[in-house]
Amino acid sequence: MRMRAACLLPLLLFASASLAAAATEVKMVGDARLHGTYFAMRNFTGWNSNATRTTDTFTIWQRFRLRTDFIASESLKFRFSIRANNTAWGNNYLTVDNPAVSIQVWQAYLQFKWPGTDAEFTIGYQDWTLPVSSTGFFNANPVFGGTRSAAALLNLPVTEAVQITAGFTRFVDTNNEFDPTTTQAADEVDGYVLSLPITLDGFSATPWALIGVAGRNADYLTSVGLANSSVGQTLASNMLSAGTVLAPQGFRNAQNLYWWAGAALTFTALNPFKFYADVIYGEGNGGDRAKNRRAGFFFDLGAEYSGFDWGTPQAAFWYSSGEDGSAANGSERMPMIVGYWGPSSSFLFDSNQAYNRSVMGVSNVGNWGFSASLNKVSFLKDLTNRLTFAYVRGANSPRGLRVANALTGAGVYVQMGRDLTTDEYLVAVNFDHQYDIYENLAFIVESGWAHGRFQKSVWGRRLSNQSTGGDPLKVAFGLRYQF
């Protein structure tokens, strides 16, 4: 690793000199986070999702991200970002001997405007998201958001109030350039996106659609979340039905259509009262065997009052369709690619917490619930606080999840605590604090408690009995330096 760094240094210096000669402006910003996390009874058991490993209760984590923009003009720029991902002290590249090579490409994309127009193209590996009513409230779209993919996007302003966003993305190409045989394999998962943001005084609406073309030879066990995600999302759990493993296994069609349609709505005309809503329906494999079909809907509602000097009260409600009692007719949950949705940074959902290794990782679909939060509370200079309560109830048939476990294995397609039946519920409270030591250095403490009730007939005696031994409790504390 040291030799690689030594070889790269002259190249970087040469590149910097060349860029300077070309009068290209270079801007660099970074984010470093170091924190310790005490987390008891993770997954409501203290074990991993399929109960084969015991989780450590205390771990020290570290991550670093560096973003560099090469700006030729306001109409032409390139972004290259690297990261040393969230890793525990003593593991991976943070070991005392033979550390693993850990620098990863985080972003790499070209952005330019077509000469003489406002049409902007962004092409490459980039952060992008399907529309959501409020990133500050719900964080990201539950179908795809809060992450990145290789994409080519066009943003085209039509009027001051209306613009069009359209593009193509390749989520997965399992076999890369060459397929393993001389017969072409349908091993890609592609997406075509279109949105129409409309912004008026006091109101905005963004109708959107995503069409996916999914090949039957794609690796659906590919993890599609961030590498340090607490959720363990895969294409299989997010896009397929448990009935896929029923005979005859696999898909009848070489390629299947997925499609989603939705709208993100924001109403601020009554400011300081603000209201948010998202409505989504999605379907996949509709033209294949009935057992392979997956379709469902999701909606959320949020409200906040920003008229107080000391903080912002928030409330939210959401509902998502759940599984029925059969796997032979497919899945009734909305398919997803990957999404980091969560109301008011609830401890239950992996959304916009400062320390994303310390959440419960509840699924975005197959449940309903509500949350109440006091956000951005501040009575002392440089200190802000957030208190959030959330209640979640399952929308899945107990028999449906029991069948899924029998077909795929416990903790594989569905997991206790992540996926809930209609007879199961979760409650959680998180109390978070941020103290700004300097303008760009913050000391952050996130704490959370959760309680759940689970059915032995669905998850088995071993897991459900273990969950009664105590409630999940986490305290994460550390530093975030941004420059």
Protein Blocks (a to p, Z undefined) as FASTA:
>chain_A
ZZmmmmmmmmmmmmmmmmmmnopacdddddddddddddehihhlopafkopaccdfbdcd
ddddddddddfbfkbccddddddddddehiajlcfbhpacfbdcfbdcdddddehiabdc
dedjdddddddfblklnopackbghiacddddddddfblmbccddddddfbafklmbcfb
fbdcdfbccddddddddddehiacddddddddddfkbcfkbcfbdfkbcklpafklmmmc
fklmpccehjfbfbdcddddddddddfklocbdcddddddddehklmcfklpccdddddd
ddddfkbfkbccdddddddddddfbfklopabdcdfbdcddehhiakbcckbfblmlcgh
iafehiacdddddehiafbghiacdddddddddfbdfklmmmmmmmnoghilpcghjacc
fkbccddddddddddfblmlccddddddddddddfklnojklmmmmmnoccddddddddd
dZZ
